[in-house]
Amino acid sequence: MSFRLLLIDDDEIFIMMSKFMIKESDFHPSPLSFEDGLAAADFLKNNYQPNDRYVIFLDINMPKMDGWEFLESIKEFANPSNTFVFMVSSSTDDEDVAKACKNQFVLKFMSKPILTDTLIQLKEMPELKQLFKDGK
Amino acid sequence: MGKDPYPYRILVIEDNPGDYLLIQDYLDEHILSPKIKNVGTFRDALMLLSDPEATFDIILLDLSLPDKSSEELINEIVKISKKVPIIALTGYSELAFAVKSLSLGLSDYLVKEELSPIILYKSIVYNIERNRYIKKIRSSEKKYMDLFQMSPLPMWVYDSETLKFLDVNESAVRHYGYSVEEFTSMSIKDIRPKEDMPDLEKALEISRGKKTGFYYQGVFRHVLKNGEIIYVDIQSNVIKFNERDAKIVLANDITDRIIHTKTIEVQNEKLKEVAWLQSHIVRAPLSRIMGLLNVLSSGKLNEIEKKQYLGYAIDSANELDSIVRDVVSKSQQIHLDPKKNEL
């Protein structure tokens, strides 16, 4: 059983920063990054293992396939019990927040930027705690 | 039966002394103290009735006087009678004419040969009473006419079938710019923009064949005589007008209100746009700057990395600057003056 981290965002600087924060917070040693939802969905579809754990930081507004469409497309094969999505957006739109909360995969709606301290707090969430005990 | 105690003021226009005496006797029979005046010629009648002090409850008129008779006499007496009811006294020979005289404004006629105290008394009482009701109806008619004419809102009546204006009030004349004569030669189609005809047809369809009292309300566009288009809140009721199926309409000009509402709607749209920009676009470079500063302050970067991250932060700051300028210029487009917002 392994734990994989996916960063899905079309903003390269954001990916770069996020990788830095993830390293700083010991959240994951080797995050994978994707520039749009379609590339990420394809990767996940081809590599999904029911016994693995997936944590996904997902942007909403992206070309080709946006965050919402990505969530729709992984419904076919992914299971919410091992696939945890953090919806990440620079928007603070109430409608987006409400929509995110209703989705079965989404653990939390987060507004950008994701900082080291935030990531350290996330590791304590009941759904994720297990990952970090096993992973180390 | 006791005598009627009311002191009836009675003018008897009769030149025949015998006939007059008989009438006097008959009057005394049922009336306790009648105040009777007698004149024998039209000239004297004219003089007496011209006196503003002289008031009567009823006039008894012989249809053939020495100086005037028949239709001419009736017309003249009706003119000067100050709406006091008139009963004609006539012989059998004039009976056909007496019947016709009712249409000239007389209240009643009595045939002299068949006159009796009770018939005379009954006719006097009946015609005084009837006259009082007629007066009441006329004054109530006038009151309703005034309500129509003096209404501060434009009102009109139009024929349900021909759609012609049958009557319009003063406010409609003032508001629309057409005279009463112009209005009554027009139909309600003439005050609509051509492109609104289907709406009018639809509205007419709703009230077609409906009974008196059917109420309808709706907002329409009307054209004034000067070509200006106004918005009106129309309320109408089905009525009978001079035996015609008609509708009475009240038109409230709500143009200013509608322009005001549209102005606010346009402003709202623009404000929504600003709010969307604020939420989606402004925060993107801002959140990047926040993240970059956080990385920079960690102290974990070498000199080359620091320069790279600072460069990103400057780019994002510039992006933010141009977005804020855009938001400011959008906000400045929101005018309170309705004419400056595109409607």
Chai-1 contact restraints between the chains, C-beta under 6 A:
chainA,res_idxA,chainB,res_idxB,connection_type,confidence,min_distance_angstrom,max_distance_angstrom,comment,restraint_id
A,I13,B,R288,contact,1.0,0.0,6.0,A-B,restraint_1
A,I13,B,Y312,contact,1.0,0.0,6.0,A-B,restraint_2
A,M17,B,G291,contact,1.0,0.0,6.0,A-B,restraint_3
A,M17,B,V295,contact,1.0,0.0,6.0,A-B,restraint_4
A,F20,B,V295,contact,1.0,0.0,6.0,A-B,restraint_5
A,S90,B,R283,contact,1.0,0.0,6.0,A-B,restraint_6
A,S90,B,A284,contact,1.0,0.0,6.0,A-B,restraint_7
A,S90,B,S287,contact,1.0,0.0,6.0,A-B,restraint_8
A,S91,B,S279,contact,1.0,0.0,6.0,A-B,restraint_9
A,S91,B,H280,contact,1.0,0.0,6.0,A-B,restraint_10
A,T92,B,S279,contact,1.0,0.0,6.0,A-B,restraint_11
A,D93,B,S279,contact,1.0,0.0,6.0,A-B,restraint_12
A,K112,B,S287,contact,1.0,0.0,6.0,A-B,restraint_13
A,P113,B,S287,contact,1.0,0.0,6.0,A-B,restraint_14
A,P113,B,M290,contact,1.0,0.0,6.0,A-B,restraint_15
A,P113,B,G291,contact,1.0,0.0,6.0,A-B,restraint_16
A,L115,B,N294,contact,1.0,0.0,6.0,A-B,restraint_17
